[in-house]
Amino acid sequence: MSSERVIVVGGGLAGLMATIRAAEMGVTVDLFSIVPVKRSHSVCAQGGINGAVNTKGEGDSPDIHFDDTIYGGDFLADQPPVKAMCYAAPGIINLLDRMGVMFNRTPEGLLDFRRFGGTKFHRTAFAGATTGQQLLYALDEQVRRFEVEGLVDKHEMWEFLGLVRDGDGNCRGIVALDCVSMRIEAFPALAVMLATGGPGIVFGRSTNSVINTGTAAASAYQEGARYANGEFIQVHPTSIPASDKLRLMSESARGEGGRIWVPRSRGDKRAPKSIPESERWYFLEEKYPAYEKFVGEDPHEVPMKVFPGMHYSMGGLWVDYAANPSNGTLDEASPRNQATNVPGLYAAGEVDYLYHGANRLGANSLVACLYAGKIGGPAMVRYGRDSGGRLPPDDGAFAAAKKRWETEFARLARMSGPENPHRLAEEMGDWMTDNVTVIRHDGKLSETDVKLQELTEQWERIGLSDRSGFANREISFVNQLRNMLVLARVMTRGALLRQESRGAHFKVRDLEKGVTEENALPRDDVNFLKTTIAEHTPDGPRIAYAPVDTSLIPPRPRKY
Ligand SMILES: Cc1cc2nc3c(=O)[nH]c(=O)nc-3n(C[C@H](O)[C@H](O)[C@H](O)COP(=O)(O)OP(=O)(O)OC[C@H]3O[C@@H](n4cnc5c(N)ncnc54)[C@H](O)[C@@H]3O)c2cc1C
């Protein structure tokens, strides 16, 4: 046990990797997770993890992976961190292999790689259809090793509520809620990392786990952390709709020959099998000609019903990096890596915005999470050691932050108005899914922004149905809902102000004219090759723009 302590909030792949790396430096890590870490959303990842290992001798390389990632992200990603990630990816896969991940192997016993999401190369390592689970369990084992050594203190079923900041604004700890006893406590640390995953539930139904509300990021945002590129939301074309949530049909199914079609004539009521080939529209293949390469029979007797579902957020907390101009990658020893603008607060994983630009390549997020955790863990330890140590636990800042949250939760517990929080959440999700996913239109985005403000007012009139003081998830949900409404406005306003189409953000002039090239605003590098930066104000998000580092690969038109 070391007297130096850091806090990692989140036990998904990013958080576990950051924990391992910090513990390796001899620092004790307080690891918080709202669910047992092995239930983190990373467990859902199916398809695999990218890295240009090139075992099949196809000529793949980290430079090509880098180019594919930048091009896929429509040039909106800062290039040095992406290059560094792509160069680190083969080593990360080998590290996972050494940790015991049961990756699929070739008959010769080499790691096997598959094609994913339309790539030219077999670049995706996979462990059956449960890659995320195998990776998470492997990292969990490593974390348990440090737990036994007294270098990790796990706080499972604890929910992060907010930051503790000292008089100079530095982040010196967190306030968290014990989800069982409902006790609220403040925890001191040299530095804090949020590895709290994505915000899918802002859209109601999503392929994300139901814990992925974005509440931690939204809370940090309201305490001064910047949120970047919030409007860039990836929609998965092959989610399987159900009343509770969307489940994913992996894109590896398409990578290996599965095809998707809709009837050419809208509203066609015939049974799918009776619609002849000539009247089927294989829209993905038309829009993304790369799919023509994948020859394959329709694998299903009855075509699957699919729905374009919110899947991934490219946007997230803004984080810094330290470029290494000598090789175009990063200075991985720098405490700047993964640092938010709040001194002492770090972010890694889907909660950060750094590695994907305007769209994410399939199987690139697992590697991004692991790389961010790998460099972010040491960065926060170095920051903590350089910044003069932690505040003593009896410092008034902790008592004040704890008191503030106790008062707030007591207020939430008394709410007795007519509004049902779950109905408000559903309405928010429907508006976001209808207007802030695939097709964006200024009129609809403005209406959504107004609607979100109305819902925020209605939130004040919520009535709780559960007032018990034991394992009360409704009080937490009401707090999370307020945070989701805040994030929803960041996404919506970012989309409204971005007058172009780029990556996953597709803006049309006239909603009635549908998705045609003429009706879509073109990419506008002069005005919008910029990172969107949102800052919280009491009147809603204030949006500014920051330049993108395109020093390594000059932007070119993106045509899929
Ligand atoms: C169905 C599906 C399949 C996918 N398949 C792939 C794939 O094949 N390849 C790929 O690269 N990517 C894939 N992705 C994306 C990828 O799984 C995620 O981006 C990634 O796992 C996120 O990891 P993370 O560590 O950032 O966060 P998560 O794994 O979401 O972990 C977040 C952690 O934060 C904790 N947490 C959250 N809020 C709080 C709070 N307030 N207080 C305390 N703790 C909190 C949670 O308990 C959890 O431990 C897929 C995504 C989905 C939805």
PDBQT file of the ligand as one rigid body, heavy atoms in Angstrom, charges set to zero:
ROOT
HETATM    1  C1  LIG A 601     -22.711  -3.625 -28.787  1.00  0.00    +0.000 C 
HETATM    2  C2  LIG A 601     -21.366  -2.985 -28.969  1.00  0.00    +0.000 A 
HETATM    3  C3  LIG A 601     -20.337  -3.675 -29.594  1.00  0.00    +0.000 A 
HETATM    4  C4  LIG A 601     -19.089  -3.099 -29.737  1.00  0.00    +0.000 A 
HETATM    5  N1  LIG A 601     -18.100  -3.797 -30.362  1.00  0.00    +0.000 NA
HETATM    6  C5  LIG A 601     -16.883  -3.217 -30.520  1.00  0.00    +0.000 A 
HETATM    7  C6  LIG A 601     -15.823  -3.921 -31.168  1.00  0.00    +0.000 A 
HETATM    8  O1  LIG A 601     -15.984  -5.064 -31.601  1.00  0.00    +0.000 OA
HETATM    9  N2  LIG A 601     -14.634  -3.295 -31.287  1.00  0.00    +0.000 N 
HETATM   10  C7  LIG A 601     -14.397  -2.028 -30.831  1.00  0.00    +0.000 A 
HETATM   11  O2  LIG A 601     -13.295  -1.515 -30.978  1.00  0.00    +0.000 OA
HETATM   12  N3  LIG A 601     -15.388  -1.351 -30.195  1.00  0.00    +0.000 NA
HETATM   13  C8  LIG A 601     -16.603  -1.908 -30.029  1.00  0.00    +0.000 A 
HETATM   14  N4  LIG A 601     -17.600  -1.210 -29.393  1.00  0.00    +0.000 N 
HETATM   15  C9  LIG A 601     -17.268   0.040 -28.697  1.00  0.00    +0.000 C 
HETATM   16  C10 LIG A 601     -16.536  -0.277 -27.387  1.00  0.00    +0.000 C 
HETATM   17  O3  LIG A 601     -17.097  -1.427 -26.808  1.00  0.00    +0.000 OA
HETATM   18  C11 LIG A 601     -16.594   0.853 -26.369  1.00  0.00    +0.000 C 
HETATM   19  O4  LIG A 601     -16.297   2.073 -26.985  1.00  0.00    +0.000 OA
HETATM   20  C12 LIG A 601     -15.597   0.613 -25.248  1.00  0.00    +0.000 C 
HETATM   21  O5  LIG A 601     -15.735  -0.677 -24.714  1.00  0.00    +0.000 OA
HETATM   22  C13 LIG A 601     -15.723   1.654 -24.142  1.00  0.00    +0.000 C 
HETATM   23  O6  LIG A 601     -14.837   1.311 -23.103  1.00  0.00    +0.000 OA
HETATM   24  P1  LIG A 601     -14.599   2.312 -21.899  1.00  0.00    +0.000 P 
HETATM   25  O7  LIG A 601     -13.551   1.703 -21.029  1.00  0.00    +0.000 OA
HETATM   26  O8  LIG A 601     -14.341   3.674 -22.401  1.00  0.00    +0.000 OA
HETATM   27  O9  LIG A 601     -15.977   2.381 -21.133  1.00  0.00    +0.000 OA
HETATM   28  P2  LIG A 601     -16.967   1.258 -20.563  1.00  0.00    +0.000 P 
HETATM   29  O10 LIG A 601     -16.558  -0.110 -20.898  1.00  0.00    +0.000 OA
HETATM   30  O11 LIG A 601     -18.332   1.718 -20.938  1.00  0.00    +0.000 OA
HETATM   31  O12 LIG A 601     -16.792   1.407 -19.017  1.00  0.00    +0.000 OA
HETATM   32  C14 LIG A 601     -17.283   2.526 -18.316  1.00  0.00    +0.000 C 
HETATM   33  C15 LIG A 601     -17.049   2.312 -16.840  1.00  0.00    +0.000 C 
HETATM   34  O13 LIG A 601     -17.404   3.486 -16.145  1.00  0.00    +0.000 OA
HETATM   35  C16 LIG A 601     -18.247   3.165 -15.056  1.00  0.00    +0.000 C 
HETATM   36  N5  LIG A 601     -19.103   4.325 -14.805  1.00  0.00    +0.000 N 
HETATM   37  C17 LIG A 601     -19.854   5.024 -15.682  1.00  0.00    +0.000 A 
HETATM   38  N6  LIG A 601     -20.456   6.050 -15.061  1.00  0.00    +0.000 NA
HETATM   39  C18 LIG A 601     -20.060   6.002 -13.774  1.00  0.00    +0.000 A 
HETATM   40  C19 LIG A 601     -20.342   6.790 -12.626  1.00  0.00    +0.000 A 
HETATM   41  N7  LIG A 601     -21.132   7.862 -12.670  1.00  0.00    +0.000 N 
HETATM   42  N8  LIG A 601     -19.775   6.426 -11.452  1.00  0.00    +0.000 NA
HETATM   43  C20 LIG A 601     -18.967   5.336 -11.362  1.00  0.00    +0.000 A 
HETATM   44  N9  LIG A 601     -18.670   4.566 -12.426  1.00  0.00    +0.000 NA
HETATM   45  C21 LIG A 601     -19.204   4.898 -13.603  1.00  0.00    +0.000 A 
HETATM   46  C22 LIG A 601     -18.970   1.911 -15.477  1.00  0.00    +0.000 C 
HETATM   47  O14 LIG A 601     -19.414   1.187 -14.358  1.00  0.00    +0.000 OA
HETATM   48  C23 LIG A 601     -17.866   1.184 -16.224  1.00  0.00    +0.000 C 
HETATM   49  O15 LIG A 601     -17.048   0.486 -15.303  1.00  0.00    +0.000 OA
HETATM   50  C24 LIG A 601     -18.861  -1.775 -29.268  1.00  0.00    +0.000 A 
HETATM   51  C25 LIG A 601     -19.897  -1.078 -28.661  1.00  0.00    +0.000 A 
HETATM   52  C26 LIG A 601     -21.150  -1.660 -28.534  1.00  0.00    +0.000 A 
HETATM   53  C27 LIG A 601     -22.251  -0.849 -27.956  1.00  0.00    +0.000 C 
ENDROOT
TORSDOF 0
